[in-house]
Amino acid sequence: MINIITALPCEARPLIDHYRLRGNAKQSAFRCYQNDELRLVISGIGKLAAATATTYLASRDTQTTSGWLNPGIAGHADHAIGTPLLAHKLIDAASEQQWFPGIVIPAPCASETLTTIDSPEAEYRPGTMIDMEASGFYAAASRFQSCELIHSLKIISDNRNQGTDQITEKNTTALIHDNLSTIDAIISELQTLAHQQNRIDKAPVESDAFMAQWHFTTYQQNQLRGLLRRWHALKLPAAPDPDDFSQLTTSKAVLKAVKEHLDRQPVHFYEANR
Amino acid sequence: MHRLIYIEEAVADHPRTKAICARFPRATKVYCKHYGEVFNRKGQNFRLQKQNPALILAHKHKNHVLNAPDGYGIGGQRNYYFSHMLNCLYDCRYCFLQGMYRSANYVIFVNYEDFQQAIVDTAREHPDEALWFFSGYDCDSLAYEPVTNFTDEFLPTFSQLPNAHLELRTKSLQIRTLLNTEPLDNCIVAYSFTPAALSQALEHGVPSVEKRIEAMVKLQQHGWRLGLRFDPMIYQEGFERDYQQLFEQLFSRLPAESIHSVSLGTLRTPKAFHQNMVNLYPEEKLFAGRFDEQRGMITYAKELEEQMTHFCYDQLMQYIPQSLFFACTPPE
């Protein structure tokens, strides 16, 4: 799953159309749109709104690992209008707090520092994009996800030659629309990473069957998952089956028996292990 | 190729920073106040980062030379390590670095002179003793040589310190500088090995056993003294055959007189690091076998450790004198 936070409806519209996202009337705190792979929330302007919307979406996320993207428009003194730039460093101007998203994906565009300000400023800051949401988005999303999966992608909407007074809803929509291929490439890479991580984190399929047969405490459930992962890692011919331990009456005895079974297994690396 | 190079503001104008950045003209430079902002922060995924690590250039402020851990030595009474670099180009599944660090990015401390001064100061504190300095603890000593220029920069320091010995520990074929340098009596180039099948399964990105042996032969022919490190020894069913073949392969190519030392140690990882490693790679067969906890370390069962150590020791004694052998075993 990829979670998308945009500030404005005009930024969201091209994404809603492109990905055929459907409005979710049940969620009334924010305007939410989704399909099977993506969820989009329109946060409103400002970092507090962005942080709240991000947390709202995270609280509804049932997956261990999801990608997070904050596409939108930003100003920059020098970059040309329409340039897409991934944020490699985020600064919250008010608190001077900084974050460094880990860019492990093969990003389809250049990257730049992004500074989030609380209210519009007359002058451009040197060497940085300017927006009003990214620090809130990132601070909140990084509570839930590792930094490699959280990104802000900004399209330059104004610069020294063409100021903010020329930004309209219509040209904002056009800027996002014109960069859909870049946004799509990033979403695709984030999906790949998230899928990889979800496969790694996925509880072994047999966990539920074991837990249905015996009562495991939370601590024991972790132990059980660890043992079942070991079982699969050893590539044993037979899958773990609770029926093989049905004579045991307690979860503690089951854990002990599974561990002893695994400890007796030979380890060999001859098959391709990559 | 690095897409991003994070640079501490304090070293932005350092000549070594500029030289390293010049090697990556297409990389984007990102400035930070302290490398820990990037390297040490929470919420990073080592495994994901390992797919495309960034480079971090930083200044090391203190602790340039540290006492080596117990059991990490080759006979010297005083053992130290120093790390001009954190993290490794290779991706060995047993490596403790992946459990120790939150980030897989490579850190290079560009203030080599401070490391060199600390080495000189340490050597002068103990003028009548033989000191050992290990450079391959937090990284591979040679693997990033084209970027770090490490040997070229550090060998002259050791050439002036007769009581200080340097171990370059590596799995790398980056030996050009060494082959262009007059060998030092107080420097040994130590290669780490596991048997070929294990290397293929567990040492991702590492040159093959055969290629490493070829590199050692070239170094030996040039006059460098060599070390062999079987640490960690990795268990698999039939390990006897694997290690026997490895020893035969090595000692049939390397003249005994070129060998300075051989060391042997079983797999052992601090408990917290081990758990991090299992969490990163739950599907990894290496972690799925039987492990016990001994002295806060996760190890193979004691009887298996002894069996492996005795077997390999006996095998090695067919090729080397006992005086060249060192066991990497932490004290009880």
Chai-1 contact restraints between the chains, C-beta under 6 A:
chainA,res_idxA,chainB,res_idxB,connection_type,confidence,min_distance_angstrom,max_distance_angstrom,comment,restraint_id
A,H88,B,L4,contact,1.0,0.0,6.0,A-B,restraint_1
A,H88,B,V30,contact,1.0,0.0,6.0,A-B,restraint_2
A,K89,B,V30,contact,1.0,0.0,6.0,A-B,restraint_3
A,F100,B,V38,contact,1.0,0.0,6.0,A-B,restraint_4
A,G102,B,Q49,contact,1.0,0.0,6.0,A-B,restraint_5
A,I103,B,L4,contact,1.0,0.0,6.0,A-B,restraint_6
A,V104,B,L48,contact,1.0,0.0,6.0,A-B,restraint_7
A,V104,B,Q49,contact,1.0,0.0,6.0,A-B,restraint_8
A,V104,B,Q51,contact,1.0,0.0,6.0,A-B,restraint_9
A,V104,B,N52,contact,1.0,0.0,6.0,A-B,restraint_10
A,S111,B,T28,contact,1.0,0.0,6.0,A-B,restraint_11
A,S142,B,G43,contact,1.0,0.0,6.0,A-B,restraint_12
A,S146,B,G43,contact,1.0,0.0,6.0,A-B,restraint_13
A,S146,B,Q44,contact,1.0,0.0,6.0,A-B,restraint_14
A,S146,B,N45,contact,1.0,0.0,6.0,A-B,restraint_15
A,C147,B,G43,contact,1.0,0.0,6.0,A-B,restraint_16
A,C147,B,Q44,contact,1.0,0.0,6.0,A-B,restraint_17
A,E148,B,N45,contact,1.0,0.0,6.0,A-B,restraint_18
A,E148,B,L48,contact,1.0,0.0,6.0,A-B,restraint_19
A,R229,B,P282,contact,1.0,0.0,6.0,A-B,restraint_20
A,R230,B,A288,contact,1.0,0.0,6.0,A-B,restraint_21
A,A233,B,E283,contact,1.0,0.0,6.0,A-B,restraint_22
A,A233,B,K285,contact,1.0,0.0,6.0,A-B,restraint_23
A,A233,B,A288,contact,1.0,0.0,6.0,A-B,restraint_24
A,L234,B,A288,contact,1.0,0.0,6.0,A-B,restraint_25
A,D263,B,R290,contact,1.0,0.0,6.0,A-B,restraint_26
A,P266,B,E237,contact,1.0,0.0,6.0,A-B,restraint_27
A,V267,B,Q236,contact,1.0,0.0,6.0,A-B,restraint_28
A,V267,B,G289,contact,1.0,0.0,6.0,A-B,restraint_29
A,H268,B,Q236,contact,1.0,0.0,6.0,A-B,restraint_30
A,H268,B,E237,contact,1.0,0.0,6.0,A-B,restraint_31
A,F269,B,A197,contact,1.0,0.0,6.0,A-B,restraint_32
A,F269,B,L198,contact,1.0,0.0,6.0,A-B,restraint_33
A,F269,B,A201,contact,1.0,0.0,6.0,A-B,restraint_34
A,F269,B,Q236,contact,1.0,0.0,6.0,A-B,restraint_35
A,N273,B,A201,contact,1.0,0.0,6.0,A-B,restraint_36
